Amino acid sequence: MERLSRFTHLTADVLVKVSAFGLVLMTAIVGWQVFGRYVLNSTPSWSEEAALTLMIWFVSLAAAAGVRQGFHIRIVAMEDAVPAGVRKIMQLASNLVVAACGLAMLVWGGELVILTWDHVIPSLGISRGLAYLGLPISGALMALYAFERALEVLFPKTLKDEASA
């Protein structure tokens, strides 16, 4: 369990950093697009698709990290109002639902990647499937992180939300 925790913590930290870099890069691309449109009177043809592709990736990866680090949106008022036994069941159920959603992203995101792999984004010259590849990757990571959280509910130790630590 300790190895899993160290691995997921490390990967989630990397995901946050990669996502932050993607956000900065997308902001620069959109800034260049605006500059090109209004100053140069020539919008770069690749900028919109590049920004959208980056957004798919960094949002997906950051969402996966959010499952591990606990910074995703949740309401705990009801959870805090119930006895510890019920709270444990609610937390376990919540983590299993998140894991199921991650597995759905893995499966159907993987199908989307396969179906669109031969389609080329004309302005970028890359596969549309490559643009969507972040979905099954983040789905697999979400399932792993939610599984780890479920194990922590069943076998408590020291794992805490980094957001509340």
Summary of the structure (lengths in Angstrom):
residues: 165
radius of gyration: 19.2
end to end distance: 20.0
largest distance: 63.8
contacts: 486
relative contact order: 0.15
helix: 75%
strand: 2%
